[in-house]
Amino acid sequence: MRHPDFPAISIPPQLFAYGFTTHHAYRHDACVRLTRGALSLWVDHEDPDQRDGEGARFTVHPHDDEFQCADIWHEFEDLASLLAHLESLG
């Protein structure tokens, strides 16, 4: 899936099965932010050369009421590792 504000970024459809939504995706963000409750999941470009920073493709962290990072974050380069982490969260 492609978000209209981030046409170069492919969002794996499996993430929506985990309850994530693009409802809180903002144009000023460097990559797509998906949210589920108090959890943010950032999805960046598949191509590392096109990413905003030097981080991994997927970053997960809890957020506060203003969507700011509220605790440690976890980074994953591949979808399988991300999905295993999401499974562990319940």
Backbone as a ProteinNet text record, in pm:
[ID]
protein_1_A
[PRIMARY]
MRHPDFPAISIPPQLFAYGFTTHHAYRHDACVRLTRGALSLWVDHEDPDQRDGEGARFTVHPHDDEFQCADIWHEFEDLASLLAHLESLG
[TERTIARY]
83.6	0	88.4	43.8	115.4	25.6	81.8	7.2	18	-90.7	-85.9	17.1	48	148	290.8	306.2	437.6	438.9	424	406.5	526.8	644.4	762.8	780.8	698.8	714	603.8	645	550.2	523.2	397.1	358.4	311.7	381	337.4	193.9	105.1	-35.1	-55.6	39.7	25.7	14.2	70.9	70.3	-70.4	-158.6	-296.4	-370.8	-330.4	-389.8	-355.8	-250.6	-212.4	-278.4	-371.9	-447.9	-389.4	-285.9	-226.4	-307.9	-301.5	-373.1	-283.6	-315.3	-242.4	-314.3	-411.2	-490.3	-403.2	-290.3	-204.6	-79.2	-85.3	27.6	25	137.9	146.7	244.4	210.5	295.2	434	447	578	671.4	622.6	708.4	794.2	909.2	1000.8	958.3	883.8	833.2	695.5	629.8	492.3	488.1	402.5	378.6	242.9	245.6	123.4	104.4	-19.1	-43	-142.6	-128.6	-221.7	-224.4	-331.7	-337.3	-224.4	-141.9	-29.5	102.3	95.6	215.1	230.4	351.6	383.7	471.6	447.3	528.2	562.8	691.6	739	783.7	740.2	778.5	852.9	980.7	1064.2	1083.9	1159.5	1186.1	1252.1	1218.3	1286.4	1434.1	1463.5	1600.7	1668.9	1772	1839.3	1893.6	1928.5	1981.4	1876.1	1748.8	1641.5	1583.1	1634.5	1581.1	1624.9	1545.4	1573.6	1701.2	1723.3	1842	1912.8	1994	2068.6	2003.6	1880.1	1810.4	1757.2	1690.4	1631.5	1501.5	1447.4	1324.4	1203	1197	1083.1	1130.4	1058.3	1087.2	955.9	957.6	839.2	870.8	777	792.5	657	642.9	522.4	527	409.9	405.5	309.6	330.8	242.8	122.7	43.9	-77.4	-49.2	73.6	111.6	192.7	190.7	258.6	410.8	464.2	608.8	654.5	774.6	829.5	828.8	768.3	751.5	837.9	917.3	999.2	1101	1167.4	1267.3	1201.6	1277.2	1225.1	1302.4	1240.2	1299.4	1303.3	1414.9	1430.2	1444.5	1385.9	1390.3	1411.8	1501.3	1526.4	1431.2	1393.2	1309	1171.7	1075.2	935.8	915.7	983.6	966.6	1004.9	1114.2	1156.9	1057.5	1007.3	907.3	780.9	732.5	609.7	628.1	745.7	772.3	766.9	819.4	813.3	668.4	592	451.4	373.8	404.9	339.6	369.5	492.8	530.1	459.9	414.4	342.6	197.4	146.2	6.5	-88.6
-117.3	0	124	225.7	353.1	459.8	540.5	651.6	768.6	842	950.1	1058.5	1081.7	1182.9	1129.7	998.5	934.5	831.1	872.6	776	685.5	722.9	640.6	531.9	533.6	438.4	333.1	208.6	97.5	50.7	49.5	3.9	-141.2	-234	-374.1	-389.1	-450.7	-461.6	-541.1	-627.1	-705.9	-616.4	-496	-408.2	-365.3	-356.3	-317	-427.7	-552.7	-664.3	-658.4	-585.2	-566.8	-443.5	-383.8	-272.2	-134.8	-125.7	4.5	79.4	210.9	296.5	411.4	468.6	586.9	715.2	703.3	819.5	935.2	906	1011.2	1033.5	1006.3	1035.6	1184.5	1249.4	1393.6	1422.2	1513.5	1545.4	1593.5	1656.5	1709.1	1601.8	1480.7	1372.5	1322.9	1268.4	1220.5	1085.7	1009	880.3	859.5	753.6	730.2	684.2	749.1	705	634.7	509.6	435.8	436.9	435.2	432.5	323.6	276.2	180.7	212.7	272.9	314.2	410.8	377.2	462.8	414	349.5	295.9	357.4	404.6	456.8	357.4	341.5	257.2	339.6	368.1	445.1	349.1	374.8	293.6	385.1	355.2	437	366.5	427.2	371.3	233.9	148.1	18	37.6	134.6	164.7	250.2	197.2	274.1	409.3	419.9	546.3	656.1	620.5	719.3	754.2	693.5	717.3	853.2	902.4	1031.9	1027.4	920.5	906.4	776.8	734	610.1	493.1	511.5	408.8	296.8	206.1	90.5	130.3	39.2	66.5	84.1	8	13.8	56.1	149.5	192.4	193	130.3	120.1	183.8	265	320.9	361.6	359	414.1	566.5	629.2	775.3	829.2	957.8	1021.9	1081.8	1161.5	1219.7	1315.9	1365.2	1456.9	1385	1252.6	1167.5	1179.3	1220	1223.9	1091.1	1049.2	923.6	926	823.5	820.8	714.3	642.3	536.2	493	382.5	335.1	293.9	295.6	252.8	130.3	58.8	-62.4	-44.8	-83.5	-71.5	-209.6	-223.4	-350.2	-321.2	-395.2	-377.6	-462.1	-578.8	-667.7	-684.8	-712.2	-724.9	-841.3	-952.9	-1070.1	-1038.5	-966.9	-930.1	-834.3	-739.4	-645.8	-720.8	-810.4	-884.9	-971.9	-1030.4	-1110.8	-1021.2	-899.2	-805.6	-767.5	-739.3	-702.4	-816.6	-939.1	-1055.5	-1061	-1026.8	-1031.4	-923.7	-817.8	-710.6	-745.7	-837.2	-878.8	-799.9
0	0	0	-66.9	-68.8	-8.1	80.1	138.5	40.9	16.2	-83.2	-52.6	74.5	108	101	88.5	83.9	-28.9	-153	-262.8	-287.6	-240.9	-265.1	-160.3	-55.9	53.5	46.2	44.7	41	184	224	357.5	346.2	412.4	405.9	457.4	382.2	422.5	551.2	587.7	710.5	833.9	828	944.4	983.4	886.3	915.6	990.1	969.1	1042.1	1191	1225.8	1365.5	1426.6	1355.5	1409.3	1385.3	1304.4	1275.9	1171	1176.9	1083	1038.3	923.7	876	916.8	1006.5	1048.4	1097.3	1160.8	1214.4	1130.6	1001.5	912.8	879.8	898.5	875.5	763.1	677	562.2	601.2	715.7	753.6	810	831.9	877.7	761.2	793.8	690.1	633.3	710.1	663.4	724.1	684	726	872.2	951.9	1089.7	1093.8	1133.3	1160.2	1311.3	1357	1499.9	1535.4	1658.1	1718.4	1867.3	1913	2053.2	2082.9	2181	2220.8	2161.5	2046.2	1981.2	1843	1813.5	1680.2	1607.4	1480.1	1393	1270.3	1254	1139.2	1030.1	908.5	793.1	697.6	675	587.6	453.3	365.8	233	242.5	148.8	140.7	106.4	22.3	-19.8	86.8	154.2	259.4	211.9	84.7	32.4	25.3	33.1	26.1	164	268.4	402.8	456.7	547.7	609.6	692.8	762.5	846.2	816.1	910.4	891.2	964.4	1008.2	1084.1	997.9	1064.4	997.6	927.9	851.8	777.6	868.4	978.8	1069.7	1208.7	1269.6	1406.6	1485	1602.3	1687.3	1821.5	1872.3	2006.6	2061.9	2195.1	2255.3	2244.1	2236.5	2231.1	2336.5	2369.2	2466.4	2394.1	2464.1	2405.8	2290.7	2283.1	2174.2	2066.3	2070.1	1972.9	1977.1	2091.6	2110.7	2169.5	2133.5	2184.1	2336.2	2398.1	2542.7	2611.5	2538.2	2597.8	2492.7	2517.2	2421.6	2290.6	2183	2054.6	2007.8	1917.8	1860.6	1710.2	1648.8	1504.3	1442.4	1324	1250.9	1103.5	1043.8	900.7	817.1	869.7	790.2	854.4	770.3	812.9	909.3	886.8	973.4	1117.8	1138.3	1273.4	1337.7	1259.2	1310.3	1352.6	1267.8	1298.7	1423.9	1439.8	1560.5	1684	1673.8	1786.7	1816.6	1713.8	1732.9	1797.3	1758.4	1819.4	1968.8	2006.7	2147.6	2229.7	2164.2	2233.8	2256.9	2176.6	2190.3	2107
[MASK]
++++++++++++++++++++++++++++++++++++++++++++++++++++++++++++++++++++++++++++++++++++++++++

